[in-house]
Amino acid sequence: MYSIEPFYAWRKYYQSEIDVLSPFYGIHYEEFSLRHTIYNYYIHPYWDDFGSQTLYVKVLYADYTHHVIIMELLGEWNDCLYNDIMLLKRNVIDVFISNCIKYFILIGENVLNFHYSDDSYYQEWKEDIEDGWIVAIGFRPHVLMEMKKIHLDYFLFVLNEFIELEWRTFTPLMLFNYVREQLSKYLPK
């Protein structure tokens, strides 16, 4: 698990630890000091802890002018045992929503499993952003299947165009524009 590092190439565009509006503002990362684990496996120290026992996040990009945030996730998303969505919503998402973020791009290729409980926090998240949207990119097929079982696709976009999207080849704004363009086919005008 330690070798799975958050995407680093966009640090020239954004760093959450120096963004005063970020919930991770002021964090100092010690590259050789391991402190976080998922099921007793140490993870890379650049992943951010938001209170979950099994899920970590890295805010790769936040743009308050375009109202967009791009987040990468690592671990097991477990709403059933640990209510990860509540922790993510209260400790990360709400902070960004209060700063006018309404477009959320979630990168989930390192989400290993998803265990659902109910959809109330997802519904709240969607209601909080009104005309905004939440998009899932790169989630594994079995994770998407579990998400669709409880109809999370009512609240977040899980499109075929995004499952195997080579998102690392984009700049953050290029990715946002691409996603927005693809979603324009599905959103009311």
C-alpha positions in Angstrom: 0.0 0.0 0.0 2.9 2.3 0.7 3.8 2.4 -3.0 0.4 3.8 -4.0 1.2 7.5 -4.0 -1.3 10.3 -4.8 -1.0 11.7 -8.3 1.9 14.2 -8.0 2.1 15.9 -11.4 -0.6 18.5 -10.6 1.2 20.0 -7.6 2.4 22.8 -9.7 -1.3 23.8 -10.1 -2.5 23.2 -6.6 -1.4 22.1 -3.1 -4.1 21.6 -0.5 -1.7 22.2 2.4 -1.1 25.8 1.3 -4.7 26.5 0.4 -6.2 28.5 3.3 -9.7 27.3 2.3 -8.8 23.6 2.3 -9.5 21.4 5.3 -5.9 20.2 4.9 -4.4 23.6 5.1 -1.1 23.6 7.1 -0.5 19.9 7.1 3.2 19.1 7.0 4.1 15.9 5.1 7.0 13.8 6.3 7.9 11.5 3.4 9.7 8.9 5.6 7.3 9.0 8.6 4.6 6.5 8.2 1.5 7.2 10.4 -1.6 6.1 8.5 -2.7 2.5 7.8 -5.5 0.6 6.1 -5.9 -2.8 7.8 -2.4 -2.7 9.2 -0.8 -1.8 5.9 1.0 1.5 5.9 0.1 3.9 3.2 2.1 6.7 1.6 2.3 9.7 3.9 0.9 12.1 1.3 -2.6 10.7 1.6 -4.8 12.9 3.8 -6.8 11.6 6.8 -10.4 12.9 7.1 -11.4 10.6 10.0 -12.1 7.3 8.2 -10.4 4.1 9.3 -10.2 2.7 5.8 -10.5 5.5 3.3 -8.1 8.4 2.6 -8.2 11.3 0.2 -5.9 13.6 -1.7 -7.3 16.9 -3.1 -5.5 17.1 -6.3 -7.0 20.4 -7.5 -9.4 23.0 -6.3 -10.3 26.0 -8.4 -12.7 28.5 -6.7 -13.1 30.5 -9.9 -14.4 27.5 -11.8 -16.0 26.0 -8.7 -14.4 22.6 -9.2 -12.5 20.2 -7.1 -10.7 17.0 -8.1 -10.1 14.4 -5.4 -8.3 11.1 -5.5 -9.3 8.3 -3.1 -7.5 5.3 -1.6 -8.7 2.4 0.4 -12.0 0.7 1.3 -15.1 3.0 1.1 -17.1 1.6 3.9 -20.4 3.3 4.7 -21.8 0.2 6.4 -19.2 -0.1 9.3 -17.5 3.3 9.4 -20.0 5.7 7.7 -17.2 7.0 5.4 -19.6 9.2 3.4 -20.6 11.1 6.5 -17.0 11.7 7.4 -16.1 12.7 3.9 -19.2 14.9 3.6 -18.8 16.7 6.9 -15.0 17.0 7.1 -14.1 17.6 3.4 -17.0 18.2 1.1 -18.9 20.7 3.3 -15.8 22.8 3.7 -15.4 23.1 -0.1 -19.2 23.6 -0.6 -19.0 26.5 1.8 -16.4 28.0 -0.5 -18.6 27.8 -3.6 -17.4 24.5 -5.0 -20.2 22.8 -6.8 -18.4 20.5 -9.3 -16.8 17.4 -7.8 -14.6 14.9 -9.7 -13.8 11.8 -7.7 -11.0 9.6 -8.9 -11.5 6.1 -7.5 -9.1 3.7 -9.2 -7.5 3.0 -5.8 -10.8 2.4 -4.1 -10.6 -1.3 -3.5 -14.1 -2.0 -2.1 -17.4 -0.3 -1.5 -19.8 -1.2 1.3 -23.0 0.7 1.3 -25.5 1.6 4.0 -28.0 4.2 2.8 -28.0 7.1 0.4 -28.9 10.0 2.7 -25.5 11.7 2.7 -25.2 11.3 -1.0 -28.6 12.9 -1.4 -27.7 15.7 0.9 -24.5 16.3 -1.1 -26.4 16.5 -4.3 -29.0 18.9 -2.8 -26.2 21.1 -1.4 -24.7 21.7 -4.8 -28.0 22.4 -6.6 -27.0 22.9 -10.3 -23.6 21.3 -9.7 -22.6 17.7 -10.2 -20.5 14.8 -8.8 -18.6 12.5 -11.3 -16.9 9.2 -10.6 -13.8 8.5 -12.7 -11.8 5.3 -12.9 -13.6 3.3 -10.3 -13.2 -0.5 -10.5 -16.2 -2.4 -12.1 -17.0 -4.3 -8.8 -17.0 -1.0 -6.9 -19.3 0.6 -9.5 -21.6 -2.4 -9.3 -22.0 -2.0 -5.6 -22.7 1.7 -6.0 -25.3 1.1 -8.6 -27.0 -1.5 -6.3 -28.2 1.4 -4.0 -28.7 3.7 -7.0 -25.9 6.1 -6.2 -25.9 6.9 -9.9 -28.9 9.0 -9.1 -26.5 11.3 -7.2 -23.3 11.0 -9.1 -22.5 10.4 -12.7 -21.0 7.0 -13.5 -20.6 7.1 -17.3 -18.8 4.7 -19.5 -16.7 7.6 -20.9 -15.2 8.0 -17.4 -14.5 4.4 -16.4 -11.2 4.0 -18.2 -10.5 7.7 -18.8 -6.7 8.4 -19.0 -7.2 11.4 -16.7 -3.4 11.8 -16.0 -2.9 13.0 -19.6 -5.0 16.1 -18.9 -4.2 19.3 -16.9 -6.8 19.8 -14.2 -8.7 22.4 -16.1 -8.6 20.3 -19.3 -10.1 17.4 -17.3 -12.8 19.7 -15.9 -13.7 21.0 -19.3 -13.7 17.5 -20.8 -16.0 16.2 -18.1 -18.3 19.2 -18.4 -18.5 18.7 -22.1 -19.4 15.0 -21.7 -22.0 15.8 -19.1 -23.6 18.4 -21.3 -25.1 15.4 -23.3 -26.9 14.2 -20.2 -27.8 17.5 -18.4 -30.9 19.6 -19.1 -30.1 22.8 -21.0 
